[in-house]
Amino acid sequence: MSSLFSPFKLRGITFKNRIAVSPMSQYRSREGYANDWHLVHLGRFAMGGAGLVYAEATAVEKDGRRTHGDLGLWDDAHVDALKPVAAFIDREGAVPGIQIGHAGRKASERRPWHGETPVDLEDVSERHEAPWQAIAPSSIPYADGWPLPAEMSEEDIQRVIRSFGQAARRAGDAGFRILEVYAAHGFLVHQFLSPISNRREDRWGGSPENRRRFAIEVARSIRANWPEEFPLAFRLSATDWLDGGIEVEETVETAKALKSHGVDMIDCSSGGIGGKERPRRMVIEEGFQTPFAEEVRKTAGIATMAVGFLWGGKACEDIVSCGKADMIALARELLDDPNWPLHVAEELGLDEGHQMWPMESGWWLMKRDRLLKKLGLRQAPDNRT
């Protein structure tokens, strides 16, 4: 038996396996609307055997977008465009999920291939995309050369909290069955959590308890608008990798607090608060963030997802079977091979004759393999002819 391919239940939702497609921003939206790109991009992963397919980071407010190309759920009009995406994922046997967030001081940014810098005059003249005012817990720029964000007032804070709740309602209306809050990688919820970016002296800053207040209120707002039987997850940066920033011990306490307010799983990532340069303390290697998922799971008593530089099927099997995390999430590896779950099932001896594949493709591959065997031809190492 494989732990990686065993079912997993959170609240009223059962995932057929422990493999999740991590949210991957595509920057192909216009005014927040999903389109055929999102249907094909996400639908392919459902066909490839993943148990959970997350739609990319989706803005709860228009000014909360990172770029002009971000998906949105700040308007009821966005719902209908997302319905076909969620429905297709569901029909192919995966659970449709969506990540919602607010970019905070990282808003009004250029797409990555344009430099991951603030929107500038080139964007205005060539793409007719103007910059907008970013907001943040404190008026501290994201990095050198970035504009100062406006420090959020109490009214701003309450408005954004309500916006998370309304976006959750729309996500349910669109057909998604698990919701993840983007509270990592330097986005707004993370900005409140981290002392690097939160220098407030009111009830929203200072102590760890005050800094996590915004995340808790977001969770409460969502739970008031999100069906009780559907799971709620948070992606957290378990450490900032910076002296004076968040460490995993504080993240454990945040996870405990979120659990008590209706959060069911922590997606354990790291970093992103101090600019796009990699902190010196961060050493990247396969599964380098998995220890955070293991620590949060063990100490906070909450389900976790491991993410970050995962690619080996046997290594991912070990993560789940040894209790280091309840699920694993992949992104770039699935972009390279959307059928990664099906190939790993074969690698682990769980699938013979492509029986786990969709019939429309598995039948042809089974026929190919039979022919190769009959002709005495050796199959290519990557299972391709």
ABEGO torsion letter per residue (X at the ends): XBAAABBBBBEABBBABABBBBBBBAGABBGGBBBAAAAAAAAAAAAAGBABBBBBBBBABAAABABAABBBAABAAAAAAAAAAAAAAAAAGBBBBBBBBBAEAABGBBBAAAGGBBBBAAAAAAAGBBBBBBBBABBBBABBGBBBBBBBBAAAAAAAAAAAAAAAAAAAAAGBABBBBBABGGBAAAAAABAAABABABAABEBAAAAAAAAAAAAAAAAAABBAABBBBBBBBABAGBBGBBBAAAAAAAAAAAAAAGBABBBBBBEGAAEABBBAABBBBBGAAAAAAAAAAAAAGBBBBBBEGBABAAAAAAAAAAGABABBBBBAAAAABAAAAAAAAAAAGABBGGAABBAAAAAAAAAAAAAAAAAGBBBBAAGBX
